[in-house]
């Protein structure tokens, strides 16, 4: 029995690797893949099983520059090479369907890549192809000495029940909102958290049905926002605005499809294709940003450092951008003794984070204003939508932000 979970079992000989990566999501696995490609040893620690992270339903839209960044680093190349491309989206409001061809406006597209498939490809590349070290289902992870030049991470081994300790030069904290990395900075007063609550919930649905159109749909309706996001030829993601904390079980099959039909209705469009609901969960629409995203030898990436509500589909893209910056910076430091990338990492990451936060906030007003019971908000929301289809300049500015093109 372990009495003090934050002290290692001295009977286990401590290990040493240059980098410990906490979390096997897109950010952590991309950083590990970049390091491994540069022949730098690292250890990835993950609290869940491999099967769980490879099957967990998550976002599915990659900005073209993010997909290109992965391919340039030799990661998930085959997956992304054959992934579906989207070139337009469609808004439905005031009973009409209006298509916005963002590829024609900007020259950029979106890549349809569900996060589980990307994670599976990244794990395979890192662990199976390149022999990278990764340990799943570890428990009670703790950080030590992040302000020293000899930090370490300890954890309870799932097989033996003993606490093990790994010394390293740097820690990449990619373990999300509930991990130990963020708390290590904020609890010690080394960083602050800025938060925002949008005051609405989204019912996230996964349906066993082909998408009804060839692109993403956004429905802005007095009853609330609705969205359709194609995931594959057989599976479609839907969202329905609902009260914060609403119970998923209150949304029966009949109620879900009735609301989707109502909120996505428009003249001269085919009816929604309906199917079995595979998933129902309510998401709280809130954001946070940790500033700074680094202290001592600990660097945050992905949801450990910031959360953007899925309003603008930016979460996975921000995580990958962090990973490119941090993976490249760690590589430069460990192979060339170049500290410049690490010194500027937090500032560079936060510049994009705040840009995406602002866009998400703008888009939230557009999506949710019509159902706010506030005539002023409803009027300005619809004015913004109409402007997108009355002004090419307004449409281009939106498309650049939607695709992340203005940030590269």
N, C-alpha and C positions, 0 to 999 in steps of 0.2 A: 504494500500500500504506500502511495506517495503522499506524504504529509504536507510538503511545501511544493506546490506545483511550479514555482518559479525558480527553483534551484535544481540544477542537473544532477543526475546520478553519477557520482564520480567513478563508479565501476565501469562506466562506458567511456572509452577513450574519445576525447574531443576530436572532431574533424576540422579541416580547414579547406575552404574553397574561396576563390576571389569574390564571387557574388552569390548571395542567397536571394532567390526570388520567391516572394510570398504570394500565392494565388496562381492558379492555372486557368485564367480566363484569357481573352484576346491580348490584353496588355502584357501579362506575365509571360505567356508563351511566346509572344513576339520578341520580347526582350531576351528571353532565353535562347530563342532561335538565332537572333543576331549575334549573341555572345558565342554560341556554339559554332557558328559559321566562321568566326574569327579565332577558333581554337582556344577560347577562354572557357575554363570550367565554371559551372555554376550548379546550384542545387535548387530545384523548384519544390516547394512544399505546398500541398493542397489538402484542405480539410475534408473534401468530398471524394467520392470514388471516381475512377476514370469513366465508368459507364455513366454516372450522373452528369458530369460536365459535358460529355459528348452528346447527351440527349436532352439537356435542359432547354426548354423553349425560350428563345430570346430574339432580339432584333434581327432584321434581315436585309438592311440597305447599306451598301458601302459607297461612299463617294469615290468617284473615279481616281483621284489622286491617292486616296488611301489604298485602294486595290493595287495601283501602280507601285506604291511604296513597298507593299508586301512582295510583289513579284520581283522588283529590283533587288530585294534582299534574299531572293531564292526561297520565299516562303509561300506555301499554298498555291504554287504556280499552276498546277494542273486544274485544281478546283476553280480558280479564278479565270483561267483561260477559256473554260467552257461554260462559265456562269452566264445567266441571262442578263441582258442589258435593258434598262428602261430609259426612254428618251422623253417621256411626257408624263404629266399628271393631269387630273381632272377635278375641278371644283363643281359642286352642285349646290346652288343656292337660288332662292327666289323662283324655284320650279324649273330652273334651266341647268343644263350641263355645259360647262365651258372648259375646253381643253387648253392646257398651257404646254407648248412644245419647248421644253427647256434646252434640249440639245440643239435645236435650231437657233435659239437665242444666244447660247453661250459656247457651243461646241463640246460641252461636257455631258456625261450621262451618269446614271446610277447603276451599280452592279447588285443584282439580287443574290445575296449570299447569307442564308440563315446562320446565325452565330454558332449553333451546334455543329454544323458542317465545317465551318472555319476552325473551330476549336479542335475538332477531330483531325483535321488536316495538319494543324500546328503541332498537336501532341505526337502524331505519327512522325512528322519530320524531325522533331526534336529528340524524342525518346527512341523510336524504332529505327529510324534511318541513321541519325547522327550519334546515337548512344548517350544522349544527355541524361543526367540523373534527375529523377522525379519521384517523390514519395507522396502517395495518396493516403487519405483518411488519417492524417496526423491530428493530434488533439492538443489543446491547451498550449498554443504557441505563445512564446514570450520573447521580447527583444531586450538585449542587454548592451550597455555601453555605446549607444549610438553617437554620443558626443566624443568618443575616443577614437583612436586610430586602430582599435582592435575590437570592433563590435562583434556580437554573436547572437545567434538565435537558438532557443531551446524549444523542444517539443516532446510530447509523449508519443512514443512509437506504438502504433496500433497492434503490432504483433507481440511485443514483449511487455507492454505496459510500463516501460521504463522511460525516464526522461533522458533525452540525448541533447548534446550541445554541438553547434557548428559555428566555428569562428570564420570570419570573412573580412574582406576589405570594405564591401559595400552591401547594403540591403535595398532591394527594390520592392517597395510595398505596393502590391497590386491585388490586395485581398478584400477590396470592396468596402462598402459602408459599415459593415459589421466586423471587419477584421481588426487586428491589433495595431496595424501600421498607423492609421489615422489617429487612433487614440493615443499612441505614443507621442505624437506631436501636440495634439490639442490638450490632453490631460496635463501635460507638463508645461503648458503655457508657451510652447514654441511656435504655435500657429493659432489662428482664429478661424471660425467657421461663419461664413455669411450664408443665410438661408432665405428662401422665399417659398411661400405656399400659394398655389394658384387658386385654391378654394373650390376645386372640383375633383371628382374621381373619374377614372376611365375603367369601364368594364372591358377587360382584354379577353378576346374570344379566339379560339382556334377551331376552324370548321373543316370537316371532311367534305370539301366541295371545291370544284374549280372556280377560279375568279370569274366574275361576271364581265370584266373588261380586261384589256391588255395593260392597264396601268393602275397606279394608286388613285383612289378616290377620296376626296375630302368633302363631307357633307356638312354645311353650316345651316342650322335649322333652329327655329324657335324652341323645339323640344330638346335641343342639345346637339352637340357635335357627333358625327359618325364617320368612321373611316374604313376603307377596305385596302389591304396591303397583300398582293399576291405573294405566296411563299413558294409554291410549286404548282405543277399542273393539277395536282389533286388536293392541295391544302391551301386555305386562305385565312389570313389574319384579319379580324374585324375589331374595331373599337367602338364603344358607345359611352358617351358622357353620362355620368351618374352622380348622385350625391357622394361626397367623401365618406369612406367607411361603409358604403352600402354592402349588403350581404349578397354574394354571388348566387346563392341558392334561391334568392327572390326572383332571379331572372330565369324563368322557365324557357324551354325551347320556343314555345309559341310567342312569348313576350319578346324575346330577343329578335326573332325574325320579323315580327310586326313593327318593332321600332326601327330596325335596319331598313325595311321597305319604306317606312314613312320618311326617315331622315335622309335617305339617299334617293328619294324619288325625283324624277325630272322628266320633262317631255321628250319623247322620241328616243328613249334608251331601253335596252333589253331588260327584262325583269332579273332581279337578283337570283342567283342559283343558291338554293338552300341545301343544307346537309347536316349531318350529325355533329354536335358540338363536342370537341375533344378536350377543351379547356375553358374554364371560366374563372377569372380572378379579377379583383378590383385593385387598381393601382392608384396610389395617392399621387397627385400631380404636384410635386415639390422639387425644389432645386437646392443645392448647396455648393459652396466653393471653399476649399481650404487654402489659406494664404499664410505663409509661403508653403509650397509643396515639397520642401526639403529642409532638413536640419541635420547637421553633422554628417554622418555616413548613411542616413536614411533618406530615400527619395520616393515620393508617392507617384503613382500613375493610375489612370483609369478612375473607377468609382471610389477608390480610396481617397483621391484628391478632389473629386468633383462629381456631382450628379446633375444631369440634365434630364428633366422629365421627357418621356418619349414623344412629346408634342412635335418636335422637329426632327426626330430620328437621328440625333447626334451622338448618343452615348458611345456606341462602338467605334465611331469614327474618331471621337476625341481620345478614346483609350489607345487606339492605334497610333494617333499622332504623338501622344505621350511616349509610347513605346519606341517609335522611331527616334525621337529626340534622346531619350534616356539610353536606349540600347547603343546608339552611335556614340553618345558621350562617354559611356562606360568603356566601350571598346577603345576610344581614343586615349582615355586615361590609363588603361591597363596595358596597351600595346605601345603607346608613344609618349606616355607620361604627360599628356596634354589635358590640363584641367579646365580649359575654357568652356567646353560643352557642359560639364557638370556645374560650373559656377553660374552659367546663364540658363540652366534648365528650367527652374521654377518660373522665372520671368517670361521665358519664351512660351512655355506651356500655358501660363495664365493669360497671356495676351489672346490666344485663340479661345480659351475657355470662356472668357468674358464676352468675346465677340459672339460666340454661339449661345451663351446665356441670354444676351440681349435679343438675338433673333428669336429664340424660343419664347421669350416674354412677349414680343411683338406678335408672333403667330398665335400665342394663346389668346390674346385679345381678339384676333380675327376669328378664331374657332369658337370661342365661348361667349363673345359679346351678344350674339343674337338671342341667346337663352338666359341672359343675365337678369331679366325683369327690370332692366334699366334702359329706358328708351334712348338715352344719350349713347351708352355703350353700343347698343344694337345698331344705331344709326351710323356711328363711326366704323364699326366692324364691316358693315355692308359697303360703306364708301370705299374702304381699303380694297375690298374684293373687286368692286366695279372698276377701280382704277387699274388693277392688274390687266384688265381686258380692254381698257380704253387707251392705254399708253404703253407703247413698246418699251420706253425707258423704264417705266415702273415694273413691267414684266421682266425685263432683263435684270434689274436690280434684285428683284425677288429671286429669280432663278440662280443668280450668282451666290446668293446667301443660302438658298435651299441646297445647293450642290457643294457648298464649301469652296467654290471656285475663287471667291474674293479673298480667301485666307491663305492661298498657296502662292 
